[in-house]
Amino acid sequence: MHYLGSDPRVQFLGQAVAMPGTAMSNTLKGIDTQKLIELPVAEEMQMGMSLGMAMNGFIPVTIYPRWNFLLCAMNQLVNHVDKYQTMAGMASEVKVIIRTGIGSERPLNPQCQHAGDFTEAVQMMCENIEVIRLEEPNQIMPAYRKALERRDGKSTIVVEYGDYYSEK
């Protein structure tokens, strides 16, 4: 996240971004607080804000700690972020980096409403969003570097595993 945060265009937004609350919160320690936008639980609004920020020259890193929360933003994701380039009628470098995770199951299983993996289903719904599931630690930097530096008009969803924060 420090790599992404070093880019002046990057802003991080979501719940538990500026305040502690999830395992992902810990990955933002040391990031300039001016780059952290704490939001209420309003997932669809968050995704809409992310697209609006991207349209205004920012690169938002919009954080949904679990896929199950990102489901609440599917309208904005599938109908707006994914379709932006088509709707704009031109090639565009507007992009959103969406960071989500498959909820941890160890040492405590939060049950099915917090541990879903919707990677394949979302990839099938989106033509202009690449979904990258991180299976190994050595995939982290290449995935986020690609998401930041891409110029193909695609947004990127990077999927992390909650269990891997303590296991890998």
FIVOZA-588963 format. One record per residue (C-alpha): x, z, y; residue number from 0. Coordinates in nm, 3 decimals. Layout:
N
         u         w         v   num
         X         Z         Y   NUM
...
% end
This chain:
168
         u         w         v   num
     0.000     0.000     0.000     0
     0.298     0.053     0.227     1
     0.389    -0.313     0.182     2
     0.039    -0.419     0.290     3
     0.032    -0.162     0.570     4
     0.350    -0.306     0.721     5
     0.160    -0.623     0.813     6
     0.013    -0.587     1.164     7
    -0.305    -0.772     1.060     8
    -0.391    -0.530     0.777     9
    -0.653    -0.257     0.811    10
    -0.770    -0.032     0.526    11
    -1.135     0.070     0.509    12
    -1.368     0.257     0.279    13
    -1.458     0.605     0.163    14
    -1.173     0.853     0.112    15
    -0.934     0.625     0.300    16
    -0.840     0.850     0.591    17
    -0.951     1.165     0.408    18
    -0.863     1.277     0.054    19
    -1.116     1.233    -0.222    20
    -1.005     0.986    -0.487    21
    -0.690     0.893    -0.675    22
    -0.666     0.588    -0.447    23
    -0.652     0.819    -0.143    24
    -0.310     0.937    -0.256    25
    -0.175     0.580    -0.244    26
    -0.245     0.567     0.130    27
    -0.036     0.871     0.224    28
     0.214     0.782     0.492    29
     0.017     0.480     0.618    30
    -0.030     0.475     0.996    31
    -0.360     0.656     1.058    32
    -0.457     0.384     1.308    33
    -0.484     0.146     1.010    34
    -0.723     0.372     0.814    35
    -1.095     0.333     0.882    36
    -1.301     0.602     0.711    37
    -1.658     0.493     0.638    38
    -1.971     0.663     0.511    39
    -2.113     0.570     0.173    40
    -2.256     0.232     0.277    41
    -2.096    -0.018     0.045    42
    -2.283    -0.330     0.158    43
    -2.211    -0.252     0.523    44
    -1.845    -0.201     0.434    45
    -1.817    -0.547     0.277    46
    -1.998    -0.704     0.575    47
    -1.758    -0.528     0.813    48
    -1.466    -0.652     0.602    49
    -1.576    -1.014     0.637    50
    -1.634    -0.968     1.010    51
    -1.284    -0.823     1.050    52
    -1.136    -1.115     0.852    53
    -1.320    -1.363     1.075    54
    -1.152    -1.196     1.372    55
    -0.796    -1.230     1.245    56
    -0.754    -0.908     1.049    57
    -0.679    -0.881     0.681    58
    -0.901    -0.601     0.561    59
    -0.811    -0.412     0.249    60
    -1.154    -0.283     0.160    61
    -1.144    -0.005    -0.098    62
    -1.410     0.073    -0.354    63
    -1.259     0.333    -0.589    64
    -1.474     0.215    -0.881    65
    -1.644    -0.109    -0.981    66
    -1.969     0.086    -1.004    67
    -1.957     0.145    -0.627    68
    -1.864    -0.216    -0.555    69
    -2.186    -0.321    -0.729    70
    -2.372    -0.192    -0.421    71
    -2.193    -0.456    -0.211    72
    -2.260    -0.757    -0.436    73
    -2.489    -0.931    -0.185    74
    -2.216    -0.941     0.078    75
    -1.945    -1.019    -0.178    76
    -2.119    -1.304    -0.362    77
    -2.333    -1.453    -0.084    78
    -2.104    -1.411     0.216    79
    -1.737    -1.337     0.139    80
    -1.726    -1.582    -0.151    81
    -1.921    -1.851     0.035    82
    -1.758    -1.815     0.378    83
    -1.538    -2.122     0.352    84
    -1.831    -2.337     0.236    85
    -2.061    -2.201     0.508    86
    -1.797    -2.250     0.776    87
    -1.761    -2.612     0.667    88
    -1.386    -2.612     0.694    89
    -1.070    -2.494     0.531    90
    -1.006    -2.139     0.637    91
    -0.745    -1.872     0.593    92
    -1.007    -1.599     0.632    93
    -0.958    -1.359     0.344    94
    -1.051    -1.012     0.231    95
    -0.851    -0.802    -0.012    96
    -1.088    -0.594    -0.221    97
    -0.934    -0.304    -0.408    98
    -1.137    -0.149    -0.686    99
    -1.086     0.033    -1.011   100
    -1.211     0.104    -1.356   101
    -1.285     0.474    -1.348   102
    -1.062     0.708    -1.542   103
    -1.189     0.846    -1.869   104
    -0.908     1.094    -1.932   105
    -0.883     1.390    -1.914   106
    -1.250     1.397    -1.811   107
    -1.496     1.117    -1.889   108
    -1.726     1.061    -1.588   109
    -1.972     0.871    -1.810   110
    -2.083     0.511    -1.794   111
    -2.203     0.511    -1.430   112
    -1.844     0.562    -1.311   113
    -1.629     0.379    -1.566   114
    -1.767     0.024    -1.566   115
    -1.551    -0.286    -1.576   116
    -1.731    -0.583    -1.422   117
    -1.423    -0.801    -1.384   118
    -1.542    -1.094    -1.594   119
    -1.899    -1.093    -1.462   120
    -1.787    -1.098    -1.098   121
    -1.527    -1.368    -1.165   122
    -1.805    -1.586    -1.309   123
    -2.019    -1.534    -0.995   124
    -1.747    -1.611    -0.742   125
    -1.587    -1.950    -0.684   126
    -1.361    -1.853    -0.393   127
    -1.256    -1.504    -0.496   128
    -0.981    -1.446    -0.749   129
    -1.011    -1.132    -0.959   130
    -0.682    -0.986    -1.081   131
    -0.692    -0.698    -1.330   132
    -0.372    -0.493    -1.329   133
    -0.275    -0.409    -1.685   134
     0.085    -0.304    -1.620   135
     0.272    -0.146    -1.327   136
     0.495    -0.453    -1.286   137
     0.184    -0.655    -1.190   138
     0.106    -0.443    -0.884   139
     0.342    -0.591    -0.625   140
     0.296    -0.956    -0.728   141
    -0.083    -0.919    -0.715   142
    -0.094    -0.758    -0.372   143
     0.175    -0.991    -0.237   144
    -0.029    -1.291    -0.354   145
    -0.345    -1.146    -0.201   146
    -0.173    -1.092     0.135   147
     0.025    -1.414     0.155   148
    -0.224    -1.663     0.008   149
    -0.329    -1.951     0.230   150
    -0.587    -2.114     0.007   151
    -0.896    -1.961     0.170   152
    -0.958    -1.729    -0.122   153
    -1.017    -1.359    -0.112   154
    -0.880    -1.137    -0.388   155
    -1.022    -0.849    -0.588   156
    -0.748    -0.636    -0.737   157
    -0.871    -0.418    -1.023   158
    -0.679    -0.102    -1.106   159
    -0.727     0.143    -1.394   160
    -0.788     0.504    -1.293   161
    -0.628     0.633    -1.612   162
    -0.304     0.451    -1.536   163
    -0.230     0.661    -1.226   164
    -0.121     0.942    -1.456   165
    -0.028     0.742    -1.765   166
     0.191     0.452    -1.646   167
% end
